[in-house]
Amino acid sequence: MAEEIPPFEPRPDAYMYAQVADHLALRIEKGRASERIADALRPGARLPGERDLAEEYGVSIVTARRAVRELRERELVVTLPAKGTYVTEPD
């Protein structure tokens, strides 16, 4: 049976940007562990743009931007100006 990433289900007891960041972090973690999981984000993968993330998660662009900043602070992604945001290799 293939392992799956649970759907994003926001809760009212936490900041939305943190929940989006946590869900993306889970997708990155699963991508680092296995190549067979749908929706996983593997090392070197380009993250969708902020507008696309906002649409995918049903949040504002500001929230998506803050979630990506959170991932950068956790050192899970790196943003290259005019190029995009990419999943980093695990240490």
Residue, then its C-alpha position, 0 to 999 in steps of 0.5 A: m500500500a502506497e503511503e500518502i500525504p494527508p490532505f491540508e485541513p486547517r484548524p482554527d487554533a493555529y496561525m494559517y501560515a504555520q499550518v501551510a508551512d507545516h504541510l509543505a514541510l511534511r511534503i518535503e520530509k516525505g519527498r526526502a524519504s521516498e520517491r513513490i509518494a504523490d505530492a511529495l517534494r523531493p530535494g532540488a524540486r522547485l516549489p510552486g510560486e506564491r500565487d499557485l501555493a495560495e490557490e492550492y491551499g486556499v489562502s492569501i498570497v501574503t499567507a503563502r509568502r509567510a509560509v515560504r519564509e517560514l520554510r526558509e527559516r527552517e532551512l528546508v528551502v532556498t530562494l534564488p532571486a528571479k529563479g524560484t524556491y527550491v527544496t534543499e538537500p538534507d544534511 
